[in-house]
Amino acid sequence: MIGLYLDELEIGRIIPLGSHHFTRDAIVDFARTYDPQPFHLDEKAGRRGPFGVLSASGWHTAAGWMKCYVATNQAAEAKLRAAGKTPAPLGPSPGFENLVWHKPVKPGDTITYTLTVTGKRALASRPGWGLLFSHSTGVNQDGDEVFAFDGKVMTPVRTSSG
């Protein structure tokens, strides 16, 4: 996570991940490929749908989070390398919980994503690795939380104390 080892990531740390802007065309293109529900494909159908407006697929909102997460990690790793340091490798995620789409994301919305470290522990089954726990959110330009989930990612431990 951002090139740091489990020992270096403190609980409570807030990591800004950046923002993603949702255009009408991108919403429709994503929906055509991955989630072809009428209210994601057409303005008229959107007005008749559950949200009363064309809205992005929740998975598009989640993909926006992933795009920002990857870019943030890559930038942090590049900064460490430029300083002559070797970033910690990013491990796999064993899953997530409590995924919620609070409000629809509409054309023209810009969602800003943030990750907060909520816990960590060494893995007895994988020496040298631990689990980093986090809570991620997506907030629109009006300050409304539209997306949230609790995540986990395997993260290497630099010291034996983890």
N, C-alpha and C positions, 0 to 999 in steps of 0.2 A: 504494500500500500504506500503510494507516493515515494517508493524507493527506500522506505525505512523498515527496520526490523521490529519485531513485536515489542522488544524491550524499549524501543525508542518512541513508540506511539502511546501517548498518555490518554487515559480515560477522560472523556469530556472534551477532547480536542475536536474542533469544528473544522472541517475541510471543505472550503467552497469548491464546487465542481464546475461552475460555469453555467451558461444559459443556452437554451435552444429555442429558436423561433419557429413557430408552426404556421406555414402558409396553407392556403386552401389547396393549392396544387399538390403540395407534399402530403397533406392529409389524405386526399383522394388517391394519390399514387400508392401510398403505403397500404391503404385499405384495399385497393384493387388486388394487391399482391398477397397480403397477409390476413386481412380481416374484412371481407367484403359484405359488411352489413349495410343496409340502405342508408342509415343515418350517418355513416362514415363516407358515403359515396356521392351524395346529392343534397343540395340545399333544401329542396322541397321535401324530400324524404326526412331530412334532418328536422324540419319544422314540425312534421307529423310524428317524429320519433320521441323517445323518452326524455330527451333534453331540450326539445324545442328549437334546436339549431344543429347545423352540420358540426360534427365533433370528431376529434381525433380518436382513433382506437386507443384504448388504454395501453396496448402493447407498443404503440407508436410513442406514447409518453414514456414508457419504460425504456424504449430504444434510445430516446433522447437522453435519458439518464446515463445509459451505458456509453453513448458517444462522448458525453462530458467526462465521465469517470475515466475512460481510456485516455482521453486527451490530457486530463489532469495528471494521471500517472506518468504518461510519456514525457510531459514537460518537467515534472519533478525529477524523473530519472535523468533526463538530459542535463538539468541544472547540477545534479550531483556529479555526473561524469565530467562536466566542464570544470568542476572544482577539484577534479582528480580523485573522486571517490567512486567506489563501486556500489551501485544501488542493490538493495535486497531484491531477489527475484519475487515476482508476484505469483502467489500460489492459486490453486483452484478454489472455487466456492462450493461448499457442500450443500448450499441451498439458501433459501430465504423464507421469511414468515411474515404474516400480518400485512400482506400487500393490499393497499387500499387506493382506489381512485375516488377521491372525495368530490370532485367537481369535473365537469367536462372541460376539455381543452378545445378552444375554438380557433378558427382561422384568425391570425393576427396576434395570438397569445405568444408571449415569451415566458418560458418556464425556467426559473433559476433553481438549480439543484445544489443541495448541501448534504454532506455526510458527517455524522457525529459519532465518534468512537464511544461505545457504551460499555465495552468489557473486553477482556482478553484472558486467555489461559493457555498454558503449555499443553501439548498433546502427548500423553504417556505412550500412546500407540505409534507415534511418529517422532522419535527423538530429533531435536533440532527444529521442530515446527510447533506452531501454536495456532489457535483460532482467534481472530479479531472479530468482535461483534460490533455492529454499527446500526444506526438509525438514519435512513436517508429520506429526504423530503424534496418535493418540487413545489415551488410557489410561483403563482402567476404575477404579472405586472401590477395587479391590484392588491397584492399581499395575501391572496387566498391560497391556502395549501390545497393543491389539486392531486397530489400523489405522495405516497409514503410506503416504506417497507423497512423491515429489520433484516439485515444481511449478515453473512458470515463469510470470511475468507481465510484460507490457510496462509499463514505468514511465517517466514523463518525467524528463528530466535538467534540472536547474536551471542548471548551469554547463556550459561547453563541455568541461571535463575529464572529466565523467561518472564 
